[in-house]
Amino acid sequence: MALSRPQAFGEALREVRAERGLSQEEAALACNIDRAYFGQLERAKKSPTLKTVWRIADSFELQPSDLLLRTERLLSR
């Protein structure tokens, strides 16, 4: 079954977090966002604002486009 855009973004976010060996709590703290919200993003229960995408990317030392490219890759599977 194909992923929705929020699901693909959540999976991309999970991949980045796992690559860095961070828990959701550690990642949320690094991004300065609520842990519950971070979890909702990963589970596609919430969609991030542009501000949140930038905040996450900055925290993981990525470009926002890197997160979106990962999302696009997952959507194309």
C-alpha positions as CSV (number, residue, x, y, z in Angstrom):
1,M,0.0,0.0,0.0
2,A,1.3,3.4,-0.9
3,L,2.1,5.9,1.8
4,S,0.3,9.2,2.2
5,R,2.5,12.3,2.2
6,P,2.2,12.7,6.0
7,Q,3.1,9.0,6.5
8,A,6.1,9.4,4.2
9,F,7.3,12.5,6.0
10,G,6.9,10.7,9.3
11,E,8.9,7.7,8.0
12,A,11.6,10.1,6.7
13,L,11.7,11.8,10.1
14,R,12.0,8.4,11.8
15,E,14.9,7.4,9.5
16,V,16.8,10.5,10.3
17,R,16.3,10.1,14.0
18,A,17.3,6.5,13.9
19,E,20.5,7.3,11.9
20,R,21.5,9.6,14.7
21,G,20.7,7.0,17.4
22,L,18.2,9.3,19.1
23,S,15.0,8.5,21.0
24,Q,11.9,10.5,20.2
25,E,12.4,12.4,23.4
26,E,16.0,13.2,22.6
27,A,15.1,14.3,19.1
28,A,12.2,16.4,20.2
29,L,14.4,18.1,22.8
30,A,17.1,18.8,20.1
31,C,14.4,20.3,17.9
32,N,12.8,22.2,20.8
33,I,9.4,20.7,20.1
34,D,7.1,18.7,22.4
35,R,7.9,15.0,22.4
36,A,4.2,14.1,21.9
37,Y,4.1,16.3,18.9
38,F,7.3,14.8,17.5
39,G,5.7,11.3,17.9
40,Q,2.5,12.5,16.2
41,L,4.6,13.7,13.2
42,E,6.3,10.3,13.0
43,R,3.0,8.5,13.1
44,A,1.4,10.9,10.6
45,K,-1.2,12.1,13.1
46,K,-0.1,15.7,12.6
47,S,1.5,17.5,9.6
48,P,4.3,19.9,10.3
49,T,4.3,23.6,9.5
50,L,7.0,25.0,7.4
51,K,8.5,26.5,10.5
52,T,8.7,23.1,12.1
53,V,10.3,21.5,9.0
54,W,13.0,24.2,9.2
55,R,13.4,23.7,12.9
56,I,13.8,19.9,12.5
57,A,16.2,20.3,9.6
58,D,18.4,22.8,11.5
59,S,18.5,20.5,14.6
60,F,19.6,17.6,12.5
61,E,22.0,19.7,10.5
62,L,20.1,19.1,7.3
63,Q,18.6,21.3,4.6
64,P,14.8,21.2,4.7
65,S,15.0,19.9,1.1
66,D,16.8,16.8,2.4
67,L,13.8,15.9,4.5
68,L,11.5,16.5,1.6
69,L,13.7,14.5,-0.8
70,R,13.6,11.6,1.6
71,T,9.8,12.0,1.8
72,E,9.6,12.0,-2.0
73,R,11.8,8.9,-2.2
74,L,9.4,7.1,0.2
75,L,6.4,8.2,-1.8
76,S,7.9,6.9,-5.0
77,R,8.2,3.3,-3.7
